[in-house]
Amino acid sequence: MRLGICSALAIAALTTAALAEPLLFVGGPNGIVMVGSPTTGNFHPAAICGGAINSMVANGGELLLGDTAGIIYRFDPALGLITSSFQVPGDAAALAIHDGKLLVGTSQGQVHLVDLASTSVVSTRSVQFGDVRAMKVVGDTLFAGGHSTMVYKAGAESGPFTFLTACGGQVNSMTMGPTELLLGTVTGVVYRIDPGTGAYYGTFQGAEGQSGLVMHGPVLLAAAPDGTIRRQNAQTGAVLATFESSITVRGMALVTPRCVPDMNGDGALNLADFGSFQTVYALGDMRADVNADGVLSLSDFGMFQTLFAAGCAQ
């Protein structure tokens, strides 16, 4: 069954742009995922999932979406398809990735470690005296914060959470700059934190609360709940550009989609990719549904040849 709503032309555009610039995805409670450029905006629909999107994170070329019921949707931007879904306990208020494993934070203060191959919960840890509304993995360290205003750190996949800092606002989002942990809050203040000690580097005031923060190179991208996306100086908060996504935003992520005709993922287009395509097609693997119509047919062979001839951006 086809769950995505990307057209074949949009998929081709995603494919040829894949290696040139990452794509900016946002999603919210209406279940719609929008995609645009992190430098110019120009958002358009990418997919619809069955739940209210609460969080999102990139896992290589894949986008993972968490909803308020704890359902995790796996979205392939290159195909424009939600390929599968599974459920974890809680409300999936925050998502993070470490070494291909998914971390799911809940507003009840739990963090689940999920093996994506089996979609099973490997372990669950609790954050003392707090909820989890935002997470970020830096190296092998997991940072977690919430509306309690407190921020904790722990080993990415194991170990207890220890208190790092408390800020003056309810933490709603976070990202890692070149040297600083950036915390977005409900009131719009962004806190710049030393990730090692929790000491303040400074703050700046945004126009409204931040429901998503990501770094695009040295530039901070900040999403407001009303769908406004701002490119900002990560130290001063100076606004460099403003875009409108046209939806209520609860999650935001940058993704570099895989190159569709590079079926074996070796970074080169050659005859081996034709063999890989034939194999996944014979197995009924939806990665072979390159025209994104939800079924495997001879038209996928034609689209594969077209995309292969077009190549991938370098």
N, C-alpha and C positions, 0 to 999 in steps of 0.2 A: 504494500500500500504506500502511495506517495504521501509524505507528510510535509515536504518542503514546498515552497511556492516560487522558487527562482525559475525564470524562463531559461531556455537553452542559450539565448543570446547573452543574458546576464551571466550565466555560468562561463561562457567563453570569455567575457570581459574579466571575470574574476581570475580565470586561468592565466590569461596573458599578462595581467597585472600582478600576478602572485609574487614573483620574485623581485619586482621593482619597488613595491611599497606594501607594507601591511595594510589590512583593511580594518576599519573601526566598526565594531558591532555593539549595538545597544539593545536592551530588551526591558520589558516592564510587565505590569499586572494584566495587560490585555493579551498577553501571550505572543505578541508580535515581536520579531527580531528585525531591526533595521540595520542596514550596512551603508557605510559611506567612507569617504577619504578622511584620514586624520589631519590632512592639511587644508582641504577645501570643503569638507562636509558633503553636500549633495547626496543626502540619504535616500534610500529606497528600500522597499520590503525585501527581506531575505528569506524568512521562514515564519511559520506559525506553529506553536506547540500547544498542547492541550491544557496547560496550566498557567497560573500567574507567575511569570518569571521573577525570581527573587535575587538571583546572583548568576554570574557567568565567569568562566576562566578558559584560557586557551591551553590546549594540550597538543603541542606541535601544530599541525595544520587542522586540528579538530577543535570545535567549540563545544564546551560543556555548559549546559543551562540547568540551574536548579530552580525548582518552583516551591511555592509556599506549602505544598503537601509533601515535600521531600522527594519528589520525582526528579531524576536526573535525565535530561535529554541529550543525546549525542548528535551533533549537527556537523555535517561535512560541507564546509563552504564551497569547496571545489565542485561538488555535485549539486549543491543547493538542496540537500535532503537531510531531514532528521532520520538517522539510520536506525536508532534503537533508543530504548529508555529502560530505566530500572529505578527502584525505590530504596531509600534509606530512611532510618528513623529521624523525625524532626522536620524542620521547615526549610532546610538548605538556605539559610540566611547568608552564608558566605562560602566561597569555594576557593581552593588553592591546589597547586600541583607540585609534587616532588618526585622526581625520577619516574615519571609515568604513572604514579599513584595519585588518587584523588583524595583531598582532604575536604570534608564537609563540616562547616560550623553551623550551629543552631542558636536560636535566640534563647534557648534554655541552658546555654553554657556548655554544650558538648561539642567535641570534635571527633568525627568518625574518619578513620583511615580506610579507604576503599580500594581493593584490587580491581582495576578496570577490566582485566582479562576475564575474571569470573563474576564481576560486579558484586562481590561479597564484602561485607564489613569485616575487616581484619581486626580492628581494635577500636575502642572508644575511650577518650579521655575527657575529663571535666576541667573547666576553668573555674577556679575558686572565686566566689563573690562576683560573678559577672556573667554577661551574655556574650555571644559572638555574632557580630554583625559585619565584620571585615577581617580578612586574613591576607597575609603576604608571606611567601617563602623566599628567603634570601640565603643562598647556599644551602646549608643543612639546618637552618633555623627557621622556625615558624613563629610569626608574630600574629597576635589575635587581639582584637579590641571590640568594644560594644558600647551600648547606651549607658552602661554603668560608669562611663568615662575612663575606665581602666584599660591598660594595655599590658598584655602578658607575652612572654616568649618561652619557647620550649624547643626540644629537638623536633625536627620536621615530622618524624614518624614515631617517636617514642620519647618517654621521659615526662616528668611532671612540668606543669606550667609554673613559671615564677613571675612575680610582679616586675614590670619594667618601669611604668610611669602612669600618671593620671593627668588628664588634661582638663581644661575648663568646659569642655563640651562633650556631647554624646557622640562617640566615634561611629561613623556610618560607612567609611571607606578608607582604604589605605593603599599606598604604593611605595616603592623604593626609588628614590632619586639617585644621583651619582654617589652621594655619601650620606644622605639623610633619609629617615623614615618619615613619610608625609602622611598625616592623619586628617581626613576630611570629616567634618562634624555637621550635625543637624542644623546648627546655627550659622554655618557658613564659614567659620574660622578654620583655617588650615594650620595645623601645628607641625613644625619642623623639629624632628626628634633625633638625637644621637641613638642609633640602634644598639650600641654597646652598653651605654650607661643610662639611657632614658632622659638625659639632660636636654633642655630646650635649646634649640638654635635660634628660634624666633617663631613668629606667627604672621599670617596676613589674613585679611578679611575678604571672603568671597561675596558675591551678590546674594547668594542663597545657599542652603545646605547642599553638600556634595553627596550624591548617591553613587558616584563612581569616580575613581582616580586611576589613571594609567600614565606611564611615561612614554612619549614618542621621541626617542633620542633624548636631548636635553630639555625638551619642552613638556610641561605638564598638561594633560588633557583632563578637564574636570567636568563631570556631568551633574546637572541639577535635576531634581525630581520632575520639573516641568518639561524636560526634554532639551533644554539648552545645553550645548557643549561649548566649552571655552578652552582655547589654547592660551596657556599662561606661563609666564616666567616662574620657574619652580622655587625661586628664592624670594622674589618680591611680590608675586601674585599679579604683576602687570598683565593685562589682557592683550593678547596679540591678535586674536581673531575669535569670532563667535559664530556658531552654527546652530541650526534648529533641526532636531531629529523627528519632530512631530508626534512623539509618543511620550508617555510618562516613563521615566528611566529608573530602573532598580538595579541594573547591572551593565557593565561595560568592559570590553576586552579588545585587544589588538590581536589579529590573527594573520599569519602569512599562509594562505591556502596552499595545499600541495598542487603540483602541476599534474593535471588529470592524465595526459598521455604518458607520463613517466610512471608507468604502472608498477615497475619493480623498485621504484624509489631510489635509484642509484645516482640521480642527478644528471643523467644523460638520456637522450632520446635515440634509440636504436632498435634493431630487429627484436632484441630480447623483450622489449615492451609489448610487441605484438603477441609474443608467446605468453607473457604474463596476462595480457588482456583475454586471450582465448581460455586460459586456465580459470580465471575468476568468473568468466562468463559461463563456462561449463559447470562450475560449482554453484551457480545461482547467486554469487556474491554481488550485492548491489553496487559495489564499486564499478562494475561493468555497465551500470545504467548511466552512461555518459550524456545522454540527452535528457535525463531527469524527468522522464514521463512515468516513472514508477513501475515499469515492466522491462524485462530483458527481451530485446528483439533485434532483427537485422538492422534496424535503423541505428542502433547503438554502434554497430560496426562502422557505418557511414560517418557518424559523428566523431568516433575515435580517429578515423583516418583524417578528417578535417582538422581536428585539434592537433594531431600529430604533425600534419603538414605546416600548421601555423607556428608550431614550436612554443617554447615557454620563454618569458622575458628573463633576461639575465641581469 
